[in-house]
Amino acid sequence: MFNESPSEFTGEQSLSPEYIDRLQRILGAPPSGSWDEATEAALREFQASQGLTVDGRLSDETRAALNAIDRVDDDGSSSEDLDFSFSTPSSVGDGPPLEELRAWCEANQVELIDYRDLNKWPRNKTYPEDYGYPRDKSRSDPPKGGVMRDWDSITTLMLHTTAVGGMTAKRGIGIPCHLYLPKENAIVLCHELDLLLYHGHSGNGFSVGLEIAGDSDWDSPTQIERARALLRYFMAVRRANRPDANCAVMAHRMSHDSRTNDPGPRIWQDAGEWAISELGYKHGPVVGSGKDVDPWRLKAV
């Protein structure tokens, strides 16, 4: 359990090698037993994914979140995924919009990776080592029982960034979003779009989350066209369920004041404003403690 409690987790405190090794195992950082830049970066990434203050320090809230993951890893359950190919789309939720997306991916040499079937996710002790991300049910899985939403209420695509650059496609398993753009030339389907996920604070009920690898900017130039393909995909799925329905696009910043730079002005201009001007998307609402994106809309980037 993560009960050592230095006032600041900066690597200067006298944390035991065993403690740091355990922390690295859970975070998916290279195991060394010594505090280093990779460990601090992994901790910041973890804090960002949890909606915690991103400071690289082991606060009470961060330790509680780490302990939650550790309990999942230590519950003795395991399953192997030897018969499951992550590069092969499953039949979950297939339909004309997905076929169009698959055709676009093939035409543009983009790998389409389907992680939507939760029953085939790996569950084993080496999860961080094998897949590069902690296996935490509170983040990766939907609410208990799997709450499905009605397409009358799903109106908005919310843009996120991981706040960490270089994230790979396999990390899409651990991201609490419906869609994910890694750095490499791929699109990851993480969850069914009508599944309720805790991805966007006050926007959870009505939005679909698109997570983009990067820190307030694109991680790869090809992410722009991939993001635009997913904006077209979301509109197609919504209108397949609600013909002629309006679609909206919003930034994570618009649903919580802790996400001020999420996803950043460049991504908003290239994806959010593009969807508004080119596809007829509406500008999504500010909810909860969120802040509007007016500074991003008015400033040329």
C-alpha positions, 0 to 999 in steps of 0.5 A: 500500500502507498502509505509513505507520505512525504510532503512533496514527491520530487525524488529528493525524499528518502523513499525506500527502493521497494516503495519506488519499485512498487510505484513504478510497477503500478505506473508502468514506469521502467522499474529501477527502485530509484526516483527518476524523470521517467517515474515523475513523468509517469506519475504526472500522467497518472494524475492527469488521467485521474483528474488530480492536481498534476504536480508530480507529488504524492498527495493524499489524493494521489496515494488513494488513487494508487492504492485503488489500482494496487488493490485491483492488481493484488486481487488474485484474478487473472486472464490471458488474451492469447486468442484476442488480436487487438488489431482486429475490430470486433463486432460490437456496435458495428454499422454503416458509420463504422464501415465508413470509418474503416474504409477511410482508415484503409484508404489513408493507411491508418490502423483501426484498433478496437478495444471495445469488448471489455470481456477480452481485456487483459487482466494480469500482474504484468499489465503495466509492463505488457501494455504500458498503462495501469489496469485500474477499473475505476478509470478503464471500466465504465460505471458498474453494470455498464450504463448505456445512454440514449442518443437523444441525450448524446449530443457532443464530442469532447476534446481531451489531451493526455497531457503527456506526449508520445503515448502509444496505441496500447495505452488506449486500454487504460484511458477512460474515453470512448475514442483515442488518437495515439502518436502513431498512425492509428485510431483506437475505439476504446468504448461504445459511444453510448456507454457512460464513462467518467471522462469529462466531469460535468459533461459525462452525461451528454458527451463522447470523449476523444483523447488525443496523445499530446500536451496541449498540442498535437503529438503528430501532424497526422492526428489532425486528419484522424481527429477530423475523421472521428468528428465525421464518424461521431456525426454519422453515428449520432444521425444514424440514431437521430436523423438530422440531429445537431452535433456539438463539439467542446473542450474538456476545459469547458466542463472543469476549471482544472483543465484550463489548457485541455486540449489547447488552442491548436487542437481546438482550432484544427479540430473544434473550429474546423468541425464548426465551420466545415461540418456544421457542428455547434459550439458546445456548452460550458458546464459545471466549473468549466471555462469557455474557449473564447480566448482560443477562438479569437487568437490566431495560432 
